[in-house]
């Protein structure tokens, strides 16, 4: 499942079974957040980012978004492909 919307400053998400890849703050003028991965079965509140051990899902999500995401006419394009922020 793929979705994109205006909540959280513009966000995209791709779900793979129990895991979801999400990225927020994607409207122009916002500082894009890093991609996060959550296990929505084990962690329904999405408190634990498990992106470090799920890079394969992030790569798959990017490929799906490259193929499927098209901005709707009249709406700002979400910058899902923007570079991630360095880890602190």
VENZI-V98519 format. One record per residue. N is the residue number from 1. RES is the residue in one letter. PSI is psi as a letter, one per 40 degrees, with the letter a starting at -180 (NA if undefined). Layout:
N;RES;PSI, N;RES;PSI
//
This chain:
1;X;h, 2;X;h, 3;X;i, 4;X;i, 5;X;i, 6;X;e, 7;X;i, 8;X;f, 9;X;e, 10;X;h, 11;X;i, 12;X;i, 13;X;i, 14;X;h, 15;X;h, 16;X;h, 17;X;b, 18;X;e, 19;X;i, 20;X;h, 21;X;h, 22;X;i, 23;X;h, 24;X;i, 25;X;f, 26;X;e, 27;X;i, 28;X;i, 29;X;e, 30;X;i, 31;X;h, 32;X;h, 33;X;i, 34;X;i, 35;X;h, 36;X;i, 37;X;h, 38;X;i, 39;X;h, 40;X;e, 41;X;d, 42;X;d, 43;X;g, 44;X;d, 45;X;e, 46;X;f, 47;X;d, 48;X;h, 49;X;h, 50;X;f, 51;X;d, 52;X;d, 53;X;e, 54;X;f, 55;X;d, 56;X;d, 57;X;d, 58;X;d, 59;X;d, 60;X;d, 61;X;d, 62;X;d, 63;X;d, 64;X;d, 65;X;d, 66;X;d, 67;X;d, 68;X;d, 69;X;h, 70;X;h, 71;X;i, 72;X;i, 73;X;h, 74;X;e, 75;X;i, 76;X;i, 77;X;h, 78;X;h, 79;X;g, 80;X;d, 81;X;e, 82;X;i, 83;X;i, 84;X;i, 85;X;i, 86;X;i, 87;X;i, 88;X;NA
//
